[in-house]
Amino acid sequence: MRDSRSNEEMQQGVLLELRFEVPEAARILRMSRAQLYNRIHDGALKPQKDGARTYVTRAELERYVEACGR
């Protein structure tokens, strides 16, 4: 099966993900999983569900970081 990443992304070792599972999103935001779930529960972050899995999109992470900086 062929990898869908572009040659440039593969050469740089970077793949720009569109969404992240909760543990990875928490690492990106440098908070615990519990803190991230609290932000979701409080409405500060809007999750994306896919079946039983919860994701946070790149755009939502960027929006949240921008809002925290204000």
N, C-alpha and C positions, 0 to 999 in steps of 0.2 A: 504494500500500500504506500502511496506517495504522500509525503509530508506536505501540508498545505501552506507552510510558511514560505515567504519569499526568500530568495537567495540572500538579499541584503539583511533581512532579519536573522537568518541563520548565521551569517558571517559575523554579525554583531553580537550574537547570542541573546538577542532580545526579541521577545514575542509580546506584543501589546495586547493583553487580554481585554475582553469586553466586559467580563463579569468575574467576580471572585466569590468563592465560598466563604462563609463567615470566619473561619480561623485565619484565612489569608487576608481578608479585608481588615480584620482586627490587627494583624501584624503590620499591615500598611499604615494604619492609623495609630499604631503604637499604643494600643489599648488591649485589655483582656477581652475574651469572647463574651464574658458576662456584661462588660461595659458596652460592647457593641449591641448585644441583644437589648440592653436597657435603652440605648439610643433609638433602636428600632421600635420598641414598645412605646417610648415617649413621642414618637413621630418625627424625631430629628433626622432619621435615615429611613428611606423607603426601600424595603427589600423587594426582590423579584423571586417569586416562587416557581419552582419547576418540580411538580410532584411534591415529594416530602422535603426536597432540598431547598435551602434558602441561599440566595445569592445577593450580592450588592454590585451594581454596575459601576463601571469606571466613571461614568458621568455623574452618578449619585455620590460617589466618593469625592469627586472634584467639587461638586456643589456643596457638600457638607464642609469640606476644608475651607472653601471660600466663605461660607456663612460663619464659620468659627473665627475667621480673621477680621470680621467686621466689628 
